[in-house]
Amino acid sequence: MSTSAIGKPRPLRILQITSAAVGGNWFHDQVRGLAELGNEVCAVLPREGPLADRLREVRGVRVEIIPFGVPHRIGQLPVLMAGHWRLMRFVRAYRPDVIHSHLIIAKLVARVVSAACPSALVVSQVPGLVHLRIAPFRILERLSLRRDDLVLGSCRAIARRYQAMGARSVAVSYYGCDVHRFDPATSPDAFRREFGLTDDTPAVGMVAYMYASKLREFRQVGVKGHEVFLDAIPLILRQNPEARFFVVGDELVGDGKYRRELERRAARLGIADRIRFTGFRSDISSVMAGLDVLVNPSMDESACYTVVEALLMRKGVVATDVGGLPDTVQHGRTGLLIPPADPPALAQAVNALLADPAARLRMACRGRELALRQFDIAGTVGQVNELYHEALAARGRRRMLRRESPA
């Protein structure tokens, strides 16, 4: 491990790159945490947006807006090529110890521009696997993967997948959050009164961005599985006719078409008067406090922020048995797992939790203990920082052995 004269890990110069401009709490929290450890951190984003604004508020973090990405129109090509060249020149001048990228486009670009600073440790962190379903990205990922010194899977399933793909070094590193921001003693009254719920009205919610997708696998059911939740509601109502339902979140990008399709689906199912599409909410603690059960019917997912937040708030959770969700929802222990794209199974699991509040609370309490232990941002950032130093030290040892080896 690289250390200072007093034996502590020396501060590193870290370049963090993401292709997100909105959302990205996981990126923001990691960047902030690494800066708080005393590292010099620069965040590179492809365009201005809410994420850049929030990062500028973090002490010790430099923000650079450098256009990069994949052109969707031929007219974008000159701008993006100029952006990639500018990013390469920036990397050469900045001379980072670590180049750490997130999301597929940022990863591909980072692997190219890292040539401008051969001494930098190249790290990619993988928040999900949807990009591997897209043939061009899957091919480029496999062809360039060996450029990474270290791949961080944001759950065990992702780490296993990249190990099987031949990554040189793989570790599991969860995207953490400020676990102490979520107090299970938060009153449910604000949220429940806003929507006219009595104390004994069962409230079931889904908190997720809406992702429309043209991929064949997600044409019938979107990535986050909103359709599965809507289709399960009539089945839940048979056993819990007083229940009310909430879809919290909106399209991350888009013109609202996908949300309108979901609202029309709810109307066709005859549940429009039982469900509220709240749009984006910044008061997630209040939302979680007002719910009895959170559902995550995703078709593809990592460990999932909203599930962690629900467990921190000691809420019942039902999630699909895909990706990293089993890392947080341990079936029968911290929540219930169901097969993907299975509305009857979702309804059965929700009804089971609503029918047994005592069992729901026992699972939720164990879930909070797991979330506090596994997703505390201080712990996850500390692990990332340690992995940087270990990888840099290991590479230094390899170089020394090569120099000492006889010709």
Buried (B, 14 or more C-beta within 10 A) or exposed (E): BBEEEEEEBBBBBBBBBBBBBEBBBBBBBBBBBBBBBBBBBBBBBBBEBEBBEBBEEBEBBBBBBBBBBBEEEEEBEEEBEEBBEBBBEBBEEBEBBBBBBBBBBBBBBBBBBBEBBEEBBBBBBBBBBBBBBBEEBBEBBEEBBEBBBBBBBBBBBBBEBBBEBEBBBBBBBBBBBBBEEBEBEBEBEBBBEBEEBEEEBBBBBBBBBBBBBEEEEBEEBBBBBBBBBBBBBBBBBEBBEEBBBBBBBBBBEEEEEBBEBBBEBBEEBEBBEBBBBBEEBEEBBBBBBBBBBBBBBBBBBBBBBBBBBBBBBBBBBBBBBBBBBBBBBBBEEBBBBBEBBBBEBBBBBBBBBBEEEEEBBBBBBBBBEBBBEBBBBBBBBBBBBEBBBBBBBBBEEEEEEEEEEEE
